[in-house]
Amino acid sequence: MPGKTGFAVFAHGSTVESANEAVRAVAGQLAREGGYDLVEAAFLESAEPDLNGAVDRLVARGATRVVVIPYFLTLGTHLQRDLPFLVERVAAAHPGIAIEAAPPLDGHEALARILVDRAREALPD
């Protein structure tokens, strides 16, 4: 029987709780629209759960593999330095669980379409 893949939507986190709730909502949307049973939001700081806590939740629900999806627009310091370190540390805490990071949102063709939509919304009718 193949293992189950879980997804952790990894965001910065904020002291503004509505921002964290927006990330949780996107994670829920990923689960619903993708048909994925195992999805959790995870935060670098200022919110819970952190990445380790999200992986704990996914593993408790049967994940044998976790893909961390960065919810960051650009490949900055957090993705170049912090995320690889965190993935390595979380993997060490979960032996037997494959943990990997997906590419950042930066460079995805959908981002340009979103900008075009926002620009069009800003124009008068």
C-alpha positions as CSV (number, residue, x, y, z in Angstrom):
1,M,0.0,0.0,0.0
2,P,1.6,3.3,-1.0
3,G,2.2,6.0,1.7
4,K,0.1,9.0,2.1
5,T,1.3,12.5,1.2
6,G,0.5,15.4,3.4
7,F,1.0,19.1,2.6
8,A,2.1,21.8,4.9
9,V,1.4,25.3,3.6
10,F,4.3,27.2,5.1
11,A,3.9,31.0,5.7
12,H,5.7,33.6,7.7
13,G,3.1,34.1,10.4
14,S,1.9,37.4,11.8
15,T,0.9,39.0,15.1
16,V,-2.2,40.0,13.2
17,E,-4.4,36.9,13.7
18,S,-6.5,37.7,10.6
19,A,-3.4,37.2,8.5
20,N,-2.8,33.8,10.0
21,E,-6.5,32.9,9.5
22,A,-6.1,33.8,5.8
23,V,-3.3,31.3,5.5
24,R,-5.4,28.7,7.2
25,A,-8.2,29.4,4.8
26,V,-5.9,29.0,1.8
27,A,-4.7,25.6,3.3
28,G,-8.4,24.6,3.6
29,Q,-9.0,25.7,0.0
30,L,-6.0,23.6,-1.1
31,A,-7.5,20.6,0.7
32,R,-11.0,21.1,-0.8
33,E,-10.0,22.0,-4.4
34,G,-7.2,19.5,-4.6
35,G,-9.0,16.7,-3.0
36,Y,-6.3,16.3,-0.4
37,D,-7.1,14.8,3.0
38,L,-3.8,15.8,4.7
39,V,-3.2,19.6,4.6
40,E,-2.1,21.8,7.5
41,A,-1.0,25.4,7.7
42,A,2.5,26.0,9.3
43,F,4.2,29.2,10.4
44,L,7.8,30.4,10.7
45,E,7.0,32.7,13.6
46,S,4.2,34.5,15.5
47,A,1.6,31.8,14.9
48,E,0.9,28.2,15.6
49,P,1.6,25.5,14.5
50,D,5.2,25.8,13.5
51,L,6.5,23.5,10.8
52,N,7.3,20.7,13.3
53,G,3.9,21.0,14.8
54,A,2.2,20.8,11.4
55,V,4.2,17.8,10.5
56,D,3.3,16.2,13.8
57,R,-0.4,16.7,13.0
58,L,0.1,15.3,9.5
59,V,2.0,12.2,10.7
60,A,-0.6,11.6,13.4
61,R,-3.2,11.5,10.6
62,G,-1.2,9.0,8.5
63,A,1.2,10.9,6.4
64,T,4.4,9.1,5.4
65,R,5.6,11.9,3.2
66,V,5.2,15.7,3.7
67,V,5.6,18.3,1.0
68,V,6.1,21.8,2.4
69,I,4.6,24.4,0.1
70,P,6.1,27.8,0.7
71,Y,3.5,30.5,0.8
72,F,6.0,33.3,0.1
73,L,6.1,35.4,-3.0
74,T,9.8,35.5,-3.5
75,L,12.9,33.4,-2.8
76,G,14.3,35.5,0.0
77,T,16.2,34.7,3.1
78,H,13.5,32.7,4.8
79,L,13.3,30.3,1.8
80,Q,17.0,30.2,1.0
81,R,18.3,29.9,4.6
82,D,15.5,29.2,7.1
83,L,13.3,26.7,5.2
84,P,16.1,24.2,4.3
85,F,17.3,24.3,7.9
86,L,13.8,23.7,9.3
87,V,13.1,20.9,6.8
88,E,16.3,19.2,7.8
89,R,15.5,19.6,11.6
90,V,11.9,18.4,11.2
91,A,13.0,15.4,9.1
92,A,15.5,14.5,11.9
93,A,12.6,14.6,14.4
94,H,10.5,12.4,12.2
95,P,12.6,9.4,11.1
96,G,11.0,7.4,8.3
97,I,9.0,10.4,7.1
98,A,10.1,11.9,3.8
99,I,10.0,15.6,4.0
100,E,10.7,18.0,1.1
101,A,10.0,21.5,0.1
102,A,8.2,22.5,-3.1
103,P,9.4,25.5,-5.1
104,P,8.3,29.0,-4.0
105,L,5.5,30.9,-5.7
106,D,8.1,33.2,-7.3
107,G,8.2,32.5,-11.0
108,H,4.8,30.7,-11.3
109,E,2.9,32.0,-14.4
110,A,-0.2,32.5,-12.3
111,L,1.4,35.4,-10.4
112,A,1.5,37.6,-13.6
113,R,-2.2,36.8,-14.3
114,I,-3.1,37.8,-10.7
115,L,-1.2,41.1,-11.2
116,V,-3.1,41.7,-14.4
117,D,-6.4,41.1,-12.6
118,R,-5.5,43.5,-9.9
119,A,-4.4,46.2,-12.4
120,R,-7.7,45.8,-14.3
121,E,-9.7,46.1,-11.1
122,A,-7.9,49.4,-10.3
123,L,-8.9,51.0,-13.6
124,P,-12.1,53.0,-13.8
125,D,-14.9,51.5,-15.8
